[in-house]
């Protein structure tokens, strides 16, 4: 892309957000994430022609956590299409991402695929489709990111398994409403591993090009999604991608995206670019303090939001 100095903009943004260090906390409820150096920042912008701009520790791997829910949703939709949305809804939850209360009111139908209950159901869908869903997921992420270095961080997955009592409760509750087809332990094994995907900002930005490119991989030319399917996933990211702060992200940034409690955020502008940012300190909603501000500064400076 020409006509704008994106590299210097990213560097300037990184400098500006440094003042926000100390305003958030790392995700201490996952022991493997508690010991991460909080004062880290990375940002990568990738255009559809694969022009790329990065700043900070953009090749540092981190646990993408709930951002992985976008990958599993894409994979499920690529296999069974709109049937996925018979298993999970598409509405914002308005409740915490691990709420049991809402599930009871709505007879076990998760509000959307990005809250924990919804992502657990999508993991169940993949387990029903594939003999080895984790291998399929990893191959899929390798293809859409153009990197075969992405892996499951076994230590993080084990840490989540040992402390994931609420997720076990959610899965059992879903099972009681016949929303889960497979054994709970198997479903949660898929779920904990997907959340433990370890990626760099550069790989994450590259992977999200699929949604900026209307469902087609820019690296292999595989069309995993139809344009309509990609549009719908983008719309769910817009309304449900940031826990209880989706409205705030839309208000300040104006891009479809997804965050994770590992401190990562990935967002896209359809037909143009994807952008990923990582900084481990989280606000009260579970979103990266520096990441949220960095993306607000980016769209404000460039005017590149969807609005």
C-alpha positions in Angstrom: 0.0 0.0 0.0 1.3 3.4 -0.9 0.4 7.0 0.0 0.5 6.6 3.8 3.4 5.9 6.1 2.0 3.0 8.0 5.3 1.9 9.5 5.9 5.2 11.3 2.3 5.3 12.4 2.6 2.0 14.1 5.8 3.1 15.8 4.2 6.3 17.0 1.2 4.4 18.3 3.5 2.0 20.2 5.2 4.9 21.8 1.9 6.6 22.8 0.4 3.6 24.4 3.4 2.9 26.6 2.0 5.3 29.1 -0.9 2.9 29.8 1.4 0.2 31.3 0.2 -0.6 34.8 -3.5 0.2 34.1 -4.4 -3.5 33.6 -3.5 -6.9 34.9 -2.6 -10.2 33.2 -5.0 -13.1 33.3 -3.9 -14.5 36.6 -6.7 -17.1 36.8 -4.9 -19.2 34.2 -1.6 -20.0 36.0 0.5 -20.4 32.8 -0.5 -16.8 31.8 0.1 -15.3 35.2 3.9 -15.2 34.9 4.1 -13.4 31.5 6.0 -10.1 31.4 3.1 -7.6 31.3 5.2 -4.8 29.7 5.2 -6.2 26.1 3.5 -4.8 23.0 3.3 -5.8 19.4 1.2 -4.7 16.4 1.1 -6.0 12.8 -0.9 -4.6 9.9 -1.3 -6.8 6.8 -2.9 -5.9 3.5 -4.5 -8.3 1.1 -1.6 -7.9 -1.2 0.5 -9.2 1.8 2.2 -5.8 2.3 3.0 -6.0 6.0 4.0 -3.5 8.7 5.0 -4.4 12.3 6.2 -2.8 15.5 7.2 -4.2 18.9 7.7 -7.9 19.7 5.7 -8.9 16.6 7.4 -12.3 16.4 6.8 -13.2 20.1 4.4 -16.1 20.5 1.5 -15.7 22.9 -1.6 -17.7 23.8 -4.4 -16.4 21.6 -7.1 -17.8 23.9 -10.6 -16.7 22.8 -9.5 -15.4 19.4 -9.3 -19.1 18.5 -13.1 -19.2 18.7 -13.1 -17.4 15.3 -11.0 -20.2 13.8 -13.2 -23.0 15.1 -16.3 -21.2 13.9 -14.8 -20.7 10.5 -13.9 -24.4 10.3 -17.3 -25.5 11.4 -19.1 -23.2 9.0 -16.8 -24.4 6.2 -18.0 -28.0 6.8 -21.7 -27.7 7.7 -22.6 -24.2 6.7 -25.7 -22.5 8.3 -26.4 -25.6 10.4 -23.9 -24.2 12.9 -26.4 -21.5 13.8 -29.0 -24.0 14.8 -26.6 -25.0 17.6 -25.5 -21.5 18.7 -27.2 -18.1 18.4 -25.8 -14.9 16.9 -26.9 -12.3 19.5 -24.7 -10.4 22.0 -25.0 -11.9 25.5 -24.9 -8.9 27.8 -23.7 -11.3 30.5 -20.2 -12.5 31.4 -18.6 -14.8 28.8 -18.7 -17.8 31.2 -22.2 -17.2 32.5 -24.4 -20.2 33.6 -27.4 -18.0 34.3 -28.2 -17.2 30.7 -27.9 -20.8 29.6 -30.6 -21.8 32.1 -33.0 -19.1 30.9 -32.5 -20.0 27.3 -32.7 -23.8 27.7 -29.0 -24.4 27.0 -28.8 -22.6 23.6 -25.7 -20.4 23.8 -26.3 -16.8 22.7 -23.3 -16.7 20.3 -20.2 -18.8 19.3 -17.8 -16.5 21.1 -19.0 -16.9 24.7 -17.5 -20.0 26.3 -20.7 -22.0 26.1 -21.0 -21.3 22.4 -17.4 -22.1 21.7 -17.8 -25.4 23.6 -20.7 -26.3 21.4 -18.6 -25.5 18.3 -15.9 -27.7 19.6 -18.5 -30.5 19.9 -19.5 -29.8 16.3 -15.9 -30.3 15.1 -15.6 -33.5 17.2 -18.6 -34.9 15.4 -17.2 -34.0 12.0 -13.5 -35.0 12.3 -11.7 -38.0 13.7 -9.0 -35.7 14.8 -10.4 -32.2 15.2 -7.2 -30.7 16.7 -5.1 -31.8 13.7 -7.7 -30.4 11.3 -7.8 -27.1 13.2 -4.0 -26.8 13.2 -3.8 -27.6 9.5 -6.4 -25.0 8.9 -4.6 -22.3 10.9 -1.3 -23.2 9.2 -2.9 -22.7 5.8 -4.7 -19.5 6.4 -1.7 -17.9 8.3 0.9 -19.1 5.8 2.9 -20.4 8.7 3.5 -24.0 9.8 5.1 -22.8 13.1 1.8 -22.3 14.9 1.3 -24.9 17.6 -0.8 -25.8 20.7 1.0 -24.8 23.9 0.6 -28.0 25.9 1.4 -26.3 29.2 -1.3 -23.7 28.7 -3.8 -26.3 27.7 -3.0 -28.4 30.8 -3.2 -25.3 33.0 -6.7 -24.5 31.6 -7.8 -28.1 32.1 -6.7 -28.1 35.8 -8.4 -24.8 36.6 -11.4 -24.8 34.1 -14.0 -25.7 36.7 -16.5 -23.2 35.2 -16.0 -24.6 31.7 -16.7 -28.1 33.0 -19.9 -26.8 34.6 -20.9 -25.2 31.4 -20.3 -28.3 29.4 -22.2 -30.5 31.9 -25.1 -28.0 31.8 -25.1 -28.0 28.0 -25.1 -31.8 28.1 -28.1 -31.8 30.4 -30.0 -29.9 27.6 -28.8 -32.4 25.0 -26.7 -29.6 23.3 -23.5 -31.7 23.4 -23.3 -34.9 21.4 -19.8 -36.2 22.4 -18.2 -37.1 25.8 -17.6 -33.9 27.8 -13.9 -34.7 28.5 -13.3 -35.1 24.7 -15.1 -31.8 23.9 -13.2 -29.9 26.5 -9.9 -31.3 25.4 -10.6 -29.7 22.0 -11.7 -26.5 23.6 -8.7 -26.1 26.0 -6.3 -26.9 23.2 -7.8 -24.4 20.8 -7.5 -21.7 23.4 -3.9 -22.7 23.8 -2.9 -21.9 20.2 0.4 -20.0 20.3 0.8 -17.5 17.5 2.8 -14.3 16.8 1.1 -11.0 15.9 2.4 -11.4 12.4 0.8 -14.9 12.1 -2.4 -13.8 13.7 -2.8 -10.8 11.3 -2.0 -13.1 8.4 -4.6 -15.6 9.4 -7.4 -13.0 9.7 -6.8 -12.0 6.1 -9.2 -14.9 5.2 -12.1 -12.8 6.6 -10.9 -9.6 5.0 -10.7 -11.6 1.7 -14.3 -12.7 1.9 -13.5 -16.3 2.9 -10.6 -17.1 0.6 -7.0 -17.8 1.8 -4.5 -15.4 0.3 -1.8 -18.0 0.8 -3.3 -21.1 -0.8 -6.3 -19.7 -2.7 -8.5 -22.2 -0.9 -12.0 -20.8 -0.6 -13.0 -22.0 2.9 -16.1 -19.8 3.2 -18.5 -18.2 0.8 -18.6 -14.4 0.8 -21.9 -14.6 2.6 -20.5 -16.9 5.3 -17.5 -14.6 5.8 -19.8 -11.6 6.1 -21.9 -13.3 8.8 -18.8 -14.2 10.8 -17.5 -10.6 10.5 -20.9 -9.4 11.7 -20.8 -11.7 14.8 -17.3 -10.4 15.6 -18.6 -6.8 15.3 -21.4 -7.4 17.8 -20.0 -10.2 20.0 -16.2 -10.2 19.7 -15.2 -8.3 22.9 -17.0 -9.9 25.8 -19.0 -7.1 27.5 -17.1 -4.4 25.6 -18.3 -5.0 22.1 -20.2 -1.8 21.9 -17.2 0.2 23.2 -14.9 -1.4 20.7 -17.3 -0.6 17.8 -17.6 3.0 19.2 -13.9 3.6 19.5 -12.4 1.4 16.7 -15.1 0.6 14.3 -13.8 -2.7 13.0 -15.0 -6.3 13.3 -12.6 -8.2 15.6 -12.0 -10.6 18.4 -10.1 -10.4 21.6 -8.6 -13.0 23.9 -7.5 -12.9 27.6 -4.0 -13.7 26.4 -3.9 -10.0 25.5 -4.3 -10.4 21.8 -6.8 -8.6 19.5 -7.3 -9.3 15.8 -9.5 -7.1 13.6 -10.2 -6.7 9.9 -11.6 -4.3 7.3 -13.3 -6.3 4.6 -11.6 -6.1 1.2 -8.5 -4.2 2.6 -6.5 -5.5 5.6 -6.2 -7.3 8.9 -4.5 -6.0 12.0 -3.4 -7.7 15.1 -2.1 -6.3 18.4 -0.9 -8.0 21.6 -0.2 -6.7 25.1 -0.9 -8.9 28.1 -2.4 -6.4 30.6 -6.2 -6.6 30.5 -8.9 -4.3 31.6 -11.9 -5.3 33.8 -13.6 -6.8 30.7 -10.8 -9.1 29.7 -9.5 -7.0 26.8 -6.0 -5.7 26.3 -5.6 -2.2 27.7 -2.9 -1.1 25.3 -4.4 -3.1 22.4 -7.8 -1.4 22.6 -6.1 2.0 22.6 -3.7 1.2 19.8 -6.5 0.1 17.5 -8.5 3.3 18.3 -5.5 5.4 17.5 -5.0 3.5 14.2 -8.5 3.9 12.9 -8.6 7.5 14.1 -5.4 8.4 12.3 -6.1 6.5 9.0 -9.9 6.8 8.9 -9.9 3.1 8.1 -13.0 1.8 10.0 -16.1 0.3 8.4 -18.1 3.4 9.3 
